[in-house]
Amino acid sequence: MEAYFIIYISILSAGIACAIYRWSKLSQASRLAALLLIFTLISESTAQILYMFSIRNYWVYHIFIPAQFFLITGAFNVELQNKLLRWAQYGFAVISLSLSITSEGYQKFPSHQHSISSFFVILWSLLFLKALLQQAEEYSFKQYPLFWIASGWLLFTTLTFLNFGIFSSLIKVDNETFQHVVRNIRIGSNYFLYTCYIIALLTPQRELKR
Amino acid sequence: MHMVESDQIIWTFAIATAILFLFAIFFIIFSQIYTQRQQRFLQEKSAIESTLKAQYSEEILKSQIEIQNTILQQVSQDLHDNIGQTLSVAKIITNILEEMDHAPPVRQHLHQLSDILSKSIADLRGLTRSLDGDFVRDFGLDVSLSDELSRLNKTGRFEARLYLIGDQYSLGYDREIVLFRIAQEILNNAIKHSAASEIFAQVEYGADTFKMSIHDNGKGFIFNPESGILSSGAGLRNIQRRAALIGGSIFIDTAPGKGTRIKIVLPHSP
């Protein structure tokens, strides 16, 4: 098992431990984020096990990406209370499933789904940061768990948008150095994202006023 | 092909670095805007809280003054109706007794008793006027203050005088009753603590300001103008709060052995 994966699983486990320890104090959005951590851990572990047995594991991501989008959009919707997010939660699940069955099938990584999901998560993150700015009050923005989650997602999605998303086919190169660079960017941003989750779970759980 | 791959590595690095750089800038700007808005929010909140606190204090003080006036009026009424009536009846009986034939020593005692009763009735009348807020309403601040100083003169312990400067105008009952209660508080302090022999009050009706000052030649006290009235005793703070309630300012000039002068200044718009 690679060191990357051990660190990744450790960060996810630490996040889940924080969530369990602080469950009663967590906001509704943070609880959805905690569920996402659990789901991520299960999905990544399953994908890794399949990989170790040389079984194709792309189908895991065909389930993981819409479920991840459903939970993260749900977390943002708790704070933003926006009908668009509510529709997107279910709409994306349908579109993602359709794409999985029709265009790409389960034999490839769901790049289109990842790109669409990334685009909308960036949008939700920016909407949340805008709402946070508009209601700046006595508490620091660092006390809002979704600020950390939005920041993590913004960096993760923008960094992985190209190499992991719809353009992945365009930048496929057999150069080892290049693959190494791209992989490390992805790994770094992944660590950053889930570290932001841990910070979010440890904050005083402030919520936007409704 | 090799050049293309090399370019792509450079571009990937460049894009990733640019994204990180843009992120850093984005969050610095976000943090600054948020902090600015937060400070503005806190300032507005603080201003609202101060206003509400001031309004609340004002309401409390108004209520206190109203309650005090009501109680004093009630006490004044009771003194007048009960003790005043009893003294009047005693005086009438004494007068009847004086008109009868008595031995000279008895006549002398009855005469003394009559004098004592007359003085008591006069003192009681003065006291009820002093306590009664309606007296200020009916006769104004100057007459009420003059009456108060006359009572002091009658004790024989003090020489009290009132000086009036300028053409008299009404400040309105609400302000005059507060000024009168402040004057009473200052006079009471002078009587209790100053060991003064002279007390002077001066009321100055200016075009833009109204000034009332009370000066005694007593022992004075240590007062630090820099630390202000807030560091003084409850009595002075109370006077200041009352003065502030009617929009006035208080000035204190005192030193050990040099007497005390307390001045209240009110803005006046004709």
Interface residues (C-beta under 8 A of the other chain):
Chain A: L129 L132 L133 A136 E137 E138 S140 F141 S151 L154 L155 T158 L159 L162 N163 I171 V173 D174 N175 T177 F178 V181 V182 I185
Chain B: V4 E5 Q8 I9 T12 F13 I15 A16 I19 L20 F23 F27 F30 S31 I33 Y34 R37 Q38 R40 F41 L42 K45
